[in-house]
Amino acid sequence: MTYSFDQKAIIVTGAAGGLGAELATQLAAQGGRLGLVSRREDRLRELTERIKVAGGEAHFALADVSDRGQVSGAIEQLRDRLGQVDMLIANAGVGDPDSLAPFATDTFERLMRVNWFGLIYAIESVLPEMMERGDGYLVAVSSLRAYRGLPGFAGYGASKAAINKFMEGLRVELSEQGIDVTTLCPGFIRTAMTEGKDFPKPWMMEPEVAARRMIRALTRKRKVYNFPWQLTVMTRLGQVMPDWVIRRMAPRDRSGT
Ligand SMILES: NC(=O)c1ccc[n+]([C@@H]2O[C@H](COP(=O)([O-])OP(=O)(O)OC[C@H]3O[C@@H](n4cnc5c(N)ncnc54)[C@H](OP(=O)(O)O)[C@@H]3O)[C@@H](O)[C@H]2O)c1
């Protein structure tokens, strides 16, 4: 049976722009009741209004997802408006480039705090109620970059690889408790994260298209959804390619996606 979003209370982190805003818009159009979390109030307010004008339901709460207290506070506020949370889409992320000289420990910490701990804090805020009632759906937005360490993307790739492994473990553990888990691993999407980055972005997708594909994967409760298939094949090949080939293909401009 396919999963329906109709009347489901869905929290999306990183909803102020890019993929998160597009996911929220499309899910609201399918009857989802949206709780939007991000840092930029003007963007969240505008999106909430747009969803309401289109006949949907949306509420927002501000949080920096790297702050545990802010995340739990924001989700608590949204729970007051939405009631029990049916689905969490942990989408907030940053794609800061690596630097090895000087060694960018601050950057690596930020990548993990936002991409990895941001996901952990959001799950912490919704999982207990899901476990209590034996129902719920946890979704992580990861990346095809999770699969192969690449020059310039080591920190970003590590943060996404952590997400993939974590979600895999949760999926196995929670499957007997009525809680579904999906990891979404897209290739390149035209958003602020890729804007102005001067390197090849093969099979780049518009956010509308990426969101539509992700939502279709969620209706089918895909465990892991890697897309587009062409870049997935390249990524799989990359996992077995020797380092010298990867070095030649690596982009000069270092920016994560
Ligand atoms: N674009 C790509 O090619 C691509 C490819 C694979 C995976 N992804 C993943 O897709 C997800 C969405 O990225 P995007 O492409 O839509 O990038 P984006 O346009 O830069 O959007 C990032 C979103 O995350 C939010 N965000 C960033 N830092 C945050 C923080 N500390 N606390 C709360 N929210 C934060 C931003 O809102 P605020 O600034 O208002 O907080 C924004 O809504 C990310 O997890 C990214 O890694 C993107």
The ligand as an SDF file (V2000), in Angstrom:
LIG
                    3D

 48 52  0  0  0  0  0  0  0  0999 V2000
   21.6970   21.1150   -3.8180 N   0  0  0  0  0  0  0  0  0  0  0  0
   22.2590   19.9500   -4.0590 C   0  0  0  0  0  0  0  0  0  0  0  0
   22.8590   19.7190   -5.1290 O   0  0  0  0  0  0  0  0  0  0  0  0
   22.1440   18.8370   -3.0290 C   0  0  0  0  0  0  0  0  0  0  0  0
   22.5780   17.5640   -3.4140 C   0  0  0  0  0  0  0  0  0  0  0  0
   22.4930   16.5140   -2.5030 C   0  0  0  0  0  0  0  0  0  0  0  0
   21.9720   16.7420   -1.2360 C   0  0  0  0  0  0  0  0  0  0  0  0
   21.5660   17.9910   -0.8970 N   0  0  0  0  0  0  0  0  0  0  0  0
   21.0400   18.1790    0.4650 C   0  0  0  0  0  0  0  0  0  0  0  0
   19.7440   18.7190    0.3890 O   0  0  0  0  0  0  0  0  0  0  0  0
   19.4680   19.4390    1.5960 C   0  0  0  0  0  0  0  0  0  0  0  0
   18.8990   20.8000    1.2370 C   0  0  0  0  0  0  0  0  0  0  0  0
   19.9020   21.5300    0.5660 O   0  0  0  0  0  0  0  0  0  0  0  0
   19.5760   22.6220   -0.5580 P   0  0  0  0  0  0  0  0  0  0  0  0
   20.2100   22.1860   -1.7880 O   0  0  0  0  0  0  0  0  0  0  0  0
   18.1280   22.9250   -0.5430 O   0  0  0  0  0  0  0  0  0  0  0  0
   20.4400   23.8320    0.0110 O   0  0  0  0  0  0  0  0  0  0  0  0
   20.0260   25.3250    0.3560 P   0  0  0  0  0  0  0  0  0  0  0  0
   19.2120   25.9130   -0.7390 O   0  0  0  0  0  0  0  0  0  0  0  0
   21.2920   25.9900    0.7650 O   0  0  0  0  0  0  0  0  0  0  0  0
   19.0670   25.1700    1.6120 O   0  0  0  0  0  0  0  0  0  0  0  0
   19.5460   24.7530    2.8580 C   0  0  0  0  0  0  0  0  0  0  0  0
   18.4210   24.8460    3.8590 C   0  0  0  0  0  0  0  0  0  0  0  0
   18.9030   24.4300    5.1280 O   0  0  0  0  0  0  0  0  0  0  0  0
   18.6440   25.4570    6.0790 C   0  0  0  0  0  0  0  0  0  0  0  0
   19.7430   25.5100    7.0350 N   0  0  0  0  0  0  0  0  0  0  0  0
   21.0750   25.6260    6.7980 C   0  0  0  0  0  0  0  0  0  0  0  0
   21.7430   25.6810    7.9440 N   0  0  0  0  0  0  0  0  0  0  0  0
   20.8240   25.5630    8.9470 C   0  0  0  0  0  0  0  0  0  0  0  0
   20.9000   25.5840   10.3510 C   0  0  0  0  0  0  0  0  0  0  0  0
   22.0650   25.6900   10.9990 N   0  0  0  0  0  0  0  0  0  0  0  0
   19.7410   25.4760   11.0470 N   0  0  0  0  0  0  0  0  0  0  0  0
   18.5470   25.4000   10.4290 C   0  0  0  0  0  0  0  0  0  0  0  0
   18.4250   25.3610    9.0950 N   0  0  0  0  0  0  0  0  0  0  0  0
   19.5550   25.4620    8.3670 C   0  0  0  0  0  0  0  0  0  0  0  0
   18.5100   26.7510    5.2900 C   0  0  0  0  0  0  0  0  0  0  0  0
   17.6220   27.6810    5.8980 O   0  0  0  0  0  0  0  0  0  0  0  0
   18.0910   28.8580    6.8870 P   0  0  0  0  0  0  0  0  0  0  0  0
   19.2990   29.4790    6.2590 O   0  0  0  0  0  0  0  0  0  0  0  0
   16.9200   29.7670    6.9910 O   0  0  0  0  0  0  0  0  0  0  0  0
   18.3760   28.2240    8.1950 O   0  0  0  0  0  0  0  0  0  0  0  0
   17.8630   26.2430    3.9990 C   0  0  0  0  0  0  0  0  0  0  0  0
   16.4870   26.1910    4.1460 O   0  0  0  0  0  0  0  0  0  0  0  0
   20.7860   19.5090    2.3710 C   0  0  0  0  0  0  0  0  0  0  0  0
   20.7890   18.5270    3.3970 O   0  0  0  0  0  0  0  0  0  0  0  0
   21.8240   19.1600    1.3090 C   0  0  0  0  0  0  0  0  0  0  0  0
   22.9770   18.5980    1.8670 O   0  0  0  0  0  0  0  0  0  0  0  0
   21.6220   19.0510   -1.7580 C   0  0  0  0  0  0  0  0  0  0  0  0
  1  2  1  0
  2  3  2  0
  2  4  1  0
  4  5  1  0
  4 48  2  0
  5  6  2  0
  6  7  1  0
  7  8  2  0
  8  9  1  0
  8 48  1  0
  9 10  1  0
  9 46  1  0
 10 11  1  0
 11 12  1  0
 11 44  1  0
 12 13  1  0
 13 14  1  0
 14 15  2  0
 14 16  1  0
 14 17  1  0
 17 18  1  0
 18 19  2  0
 18 20  1  0
 18 21  1  0
 21 22  1  0
 22 23  1  0
 23 24  1  0
 23 42  1  0
 24 25  1  0
 25 26  1  0
 25 36  1  0
 26 27  1  0
 26 35  1  0
 27 28  2  0
 28 29  1  0
 29 30  1  0
 29 35  2  0
 30 31  1  0
 30 32  2  0
 32 33  1  0
 33 34  2  0
 34 35  1  0
 36 37  1  0
 36 42  1  0
 37 38  1  0
 38 39  2  0
 38 40  1  0
 38 41  1  0
 42 43  1  0
 44 45  1  0
 44 46  1  0
 46 47  1  0
M  CHG  2   8   1  16  -1
M  END
$$$$
